[in-house]
Amino acid sequence: MEYERLLAACHQAYDQTINQASLEETRRLKEYKTAATKGLVECEIRSIILPLLADHVLREANHYIRLLSWENKK
């Protein structure tokens, strides 16, 4: 029983480590997407995509940050 408890604790710690790393990487990606969206909206970046698509991609990053943050609080 003790080994099962230790194994479960290891899995939980591993999952939390991966989740935290994913959250940090998603936050960095969000910063990039924010800058890109701002550049498109302010006509500083020439592109064939619409600013609406860039905004959608940014909202996706925000959604995943919320999901990962919620998972870290469990």
C-alpha positions in Angstrom: 0.0 0.0 0.0 2.9 2.4 0.8 4.5 1.8 -2.6 1.2 2.5 -4.3 0.8 5.8 -2.4 4.4 6.8 -3.3 3.8 5.8 -7.0 0.6 7.9 -7.0 2.5 10.9 -5.5 5.2 10.6 -8.2 2.6 10.6 -11.0 0.9 13.6 -9.5 4.2 15.5 -9.1 5.1 14.6 -12.7 1.7 15.7 -14.0 2.0 19.0 -12.1 5.5 19.6 -13.5 4.4 19.1 -17.1 1.3 21.2 -16.5 3.4 24.1 -15.1 5.8 23.9 -18.0 2.9 23.9 -20.5 1.4 26.9 -18.7 4.7 28.9 -18.9 5.2 28.0 -22.6 1.6 29.0 -23.4 2.0 32.3 -21.6 5.1 33.0 -23.8 3.2 32.1 -26.9 0.4 34.4 -25.8 2.8 37.3 -25.6 3.9 36.6 -29.2 0.4 36.3 -30.4 -0.6 39.5 -28.6 2.3 41.4 -30.3 1.3 39.9 -33.7 -2.4 40.8 -33.3 -1.4 44.4 -32.3 0.9 44.7 -35.2 -1.9 43.6 -37.6 -4.5 45.8 -36.1 -2.2 48.9 -36.2 -1.1 48.1 -39.7 2.5 47.6 -38.7 2.6 44.1 -40.1 1.6 43.3 -43.6 -0.3 40.1 -43.9 -2.9 38.3 -45.9 -4.7 37.1 -42.8 -7.5 39.2 -41.3 -7.0 40.7 -37.9 -10.1 38.8 -36.8 -8.2 35.5 -37.3 -5.3 36.8 -35.3 -7.7 37.8 -32.5 -9.2 34.3 -32.6 -5.8 32.7 -32.3 -5.0 35.0 -29.3 -8.3 34.0 -27.7 -7.4 30.4 -28.0 -4.2 31.0 -26.1 -6.1 32.8 -23.4 -8.5 29.8 -23.2 -5.7 27.3 -22.7 -4.1 29.5 -20.1 -7.4 29.5 -18.2 -7.6 25.7 -18.5 -4.0 25.1 -17.4 -4.3 27.6 -14.5 -7.4 25.9 -13.3 -5.7 22.5 -13.5 -2.8 23.8 -11.4 -5.2 24.9 -8.7 -6.6 21.3 -8.2 
